[in-house]
Amino acid sequence: MQGSPYHPGISALVLCAGRSRRMGGTKPLLKLGSETLIERAVGICRAAGVEDILAVLGHDAARVAAVADRIGARWTVNNRYGEGMFTSVQEGAVRLDGICRAFFLLPVDIPLVRPDTLTGLIKAFAAAGSGAVVCRPVSEGRRGHPPLISSALIPEILGGEAPDGMRSILARHEGNSVFVECGDPWILFDIDTQDDLEKAREQLAAASRI
């Protein structure tokens, strides 16, 4: 992937902890083309100019950590990953607190988001100044991943008063969020089944032929 200018103060939190029973394997290590899903997620972030990337691991952590080390991504282990995705967000937020202005929240199973979608969110965040704490990508009127979240929300994330996880926190801050139409349908596509994985592989193969 072609890299963008480096964006200091912007980090990425890649969620890689879940067990993924429906996939019958360790999701971050599934192959999409020549890359695993974790390699793909890290590559998207780097192509957008985001260099500080933290992967949150859980299930099969040792094997996933070996790949993270090989590609130069930081990682941490969420020992509470069985309690749900929000615990992984909290584990990552602890590690990012004080070192970034904002961070992308990218589940590893959303592997086809375009890097220019991330750069568009970074530009919108900079333009909004203190007027926004979240920038969210939109395609065809639907909100997707990854949101770009101000570090000002980290204390709220760690406070634990979010009965529906990040969904609750994002809803609470709807009024000071910026919604960015990106024309990227892949912000809405995640890999939950083998059929999804095959669709992603077909899409990637088709793009490589253009």
C-alpha positions in Angstrom: 0.0 0.0 0.0 1.2 3.5 -0.8 1.9 5.5 2.4 0.6 8.9 3.3 2.4 11.7 5.2 2.9 10.7 8.8 0.2 12.0 11.2 1.8 12.6 14.6 -0.5 12.3 17.6 -2.8 9.8 15.8 -2.8 6.2 16.9 -4.7 3.1 15.9 -6.2 0.5 18.2 -6.7 -2.8 16.3 -8.9 -5.2 18.2 -7.7 -8.8 17.8 -8.8 -10.6 20.9 -12.0 -12.5 20.1 -12.3 -16.2 19.9 -14.3 -16.3 16.6 -16.0 -19.7 17.0 -18.0 -19.2 13.7 -14.8 -19.0 11.7 -13.3 -22.1 13.2 -9.9 -20.5 13.6 -8.0 -17.6 14.9 -9.4 -14.6 13.1 -6.4 -12.3 13.1 -4.4 -15.1 11.5 -6.8 -15.9 8.6 -5.3 -15.2 5.2 -6.6 -12.6 2.9 -4.5 -12.7 -0.3 -0.9 -12.9 0.9 -1.6 -11.3 4.2 -3.2 -12.3 7.5 -6.0 -10.1 8.7 -3.8 -8.5 11.3 -1.2 -7.7 8.7 -3.9 -6.2 6.5 -5.2 -4.0 9.4 -1.8 -2.7 10.3 -1.0 -2.1 6.6 -4.2 0.0 6.1 -3.2 2.2 9.1 0.3 2.7 7.9 -0.8 3.5 4.4 -2.9 6.3 5.9 0.2 7.7 7.7 -0.6 6.2 11.1 2.5 4.8 12.6 1.6 4.1 16.2 -0.5 1.0 16.1 -1.5 -1.1 19.1 -3.1 -4.5 18.7 -5.1 -5.9 21.6 -4.8 -9.6 21.8 -6.6 -12.3 23.7 -7.5 -15.7 22.2 -4.3 -17.5 20.8 -2.3 -14.4 21.9 1.1 -16.0 21.6 0.7 -16.8 17.9 -0.9 -13.4 17.1 1.9 -11.6 19.0 4.5 -13.4 16.9 3.0 -11.8 13.8 2.6 -8.4 15.5 6.3 -8.5 16.4 7.3 -9.5 12.9 5.5 -6.5 11.4 6.5 -4.0 14.1 3.2 -3.4 15.7 2.9 -2.8 19.5 0.6 -5.2 21.3 -1.0 -5.9 24.7 -3.0 -8.8 26.0 -6.6 -8.5 27.3 -7.0 -11.3 29.8 -10.7 -10.4 30.1 -11.5 -10.7 26.4 -14.1 -13.4 27.1 -16.2 -10.6 28.8 -16.7 -8.8 25.5 -15.1 -6.4 23.0 -15.4 -3.4 25.3 -12.9 -4.9 27.7 -10.4 -4.9 24.8 -11.2 -1.2 24.0 -10.5 -0.5 27.7 -7.2 -2.4 27.7 -6.0 -0.5 24.6 -7.2 2.9 26.0 -5.1 2.4 29.1 -2.0 2.0 26.9 -2.8 4.9 24.7 -3.7 7.4 27.5 -1.3 10.3 27.4 0.4 9.4 24.1 -2.0 10.5 21.4 -4.5 13.1 20.5 -6.9 10.7 18.9 -7.1 7.0 17.9 -8.8 4.9 15.3 -10.8 1.9 16.6 -10.4 -0.8 14.0 -11.7 -4.4 14.6 -9.3 -6.8 12.8 -12.3 -8.3 10.9 -12.9 -5.1 8.9 -10.1 -5.6 6.4 -11.1 -3.7 3.2 -11.4 -0.2 4.5 -9.6 2.2 2.2 -6.6 4.1 3.6 -8.0 7.3 2.1 -11.0 6.9 4.4 -8.7 7.2 7.4 -6.9 10.2 6.0 -10.3 11.9 5.4 -11.2 11.3 9.0 -7.9 12.8 10.2 -8.5 15.9 8.1 -12.0 16.3 9.4 -10.8 15.9 13.0 -8.1 18.5 12.5 -10.6 20.9 10.8 -13.2 20.5 13.7 -10.6 21.4 16.3 -12.1 21.2 19.8 -15.6 21.1 18.4 -15.6 17.3 17.9 -14.5 14.3 20.0 -15.4 11.7 17.4 -15.2 11.5 13.6 -17.1 8.7 12.0 -17.1 7.4 8.4 -20.5 7.2 6.6 -21.3 5.4 3.4 -24.8 5.6 1.8 -26.2 7.1 5.0 -24.8 4.3 7.2 -22.1 4.7 9.9 -19.2 2.3 9.9 -15.7 1.6 11.0 -13.2 2.9 12.1 -14.3 5.9 14.2 -11.5 8.3 15.1 -11.9 9.0 18.8 -10.4 11.9 20.7 -8.2 10.9 23.7 -10.5 13.2 25.7 -12.9 10.2 25.8 -10.3 7.8 27.4 -11.3 8.6 31.0 -15.0 7.9 30.0 -14.0 4.7 28.4 -12.1 3.6 31.4 -14.8 4.7 33.8 -16.9 1.7 32.8 -20.3 3.4 32.8 -21.2 2.1 29.3 -23.9 -0.6 29.5 -23.7 -1.1 25.7 -20.0 -0.6 25.4 -18.6 1.8 22.8 -22.1 2.0 21.3 -23.3 3.8 24.4 -20.3 6.2 24.5 -20.6 7.1 20.8 -24.3 7.7 21.2 -23.7 9.9 24.2 -21.5 12.1 22.1 -23.6 12.2 18.9 -23.9 16.0 19.3 -20.2 16.6 19.1 -19.4 14.1 16.5 -18.5 14.7 12.8 -19.9 12.4 10.2 -17.7 12.1 7.1 -19.2 10.8 3.9 -16.4 8.8 2.4 -17.9 6.8 -0.4 -16.2 3.7 0.9 -18.7 0.8 1.2 -16.2 -1.4 3.0 -16.6 0.5 6.2 -19.7 -1.5 6.6 -18.3 -4.9 5.8 -16.9 -7.3 8.4 -15.8 -10.9 8.3 -18.0 -13.1 10.6 -18.4 -16.2 8.4 -16.5 -18.2 5.8 -18.8 -16.7 3.2 -17.7 -13.3 4.2 -14.1 -14.3 4.0 -14.6 -15.7 0.5 -16.3 -12.4 -0.6 -13.4 -10.4 0.8 -10.9 -12.6 -1.1 -12.9 -12.2 -4.3 -13.0 -8.5 -3.9 -9.3 -8.3 -3.2 -8.5 -10.5 -6.2 -10.7 -8.3 -8.5 -9.0 -5.1 -7.3 -5.6 -6.5 -8.0 -6.6 -7.1 -11.7 -7.6 -3.5 -12.3 
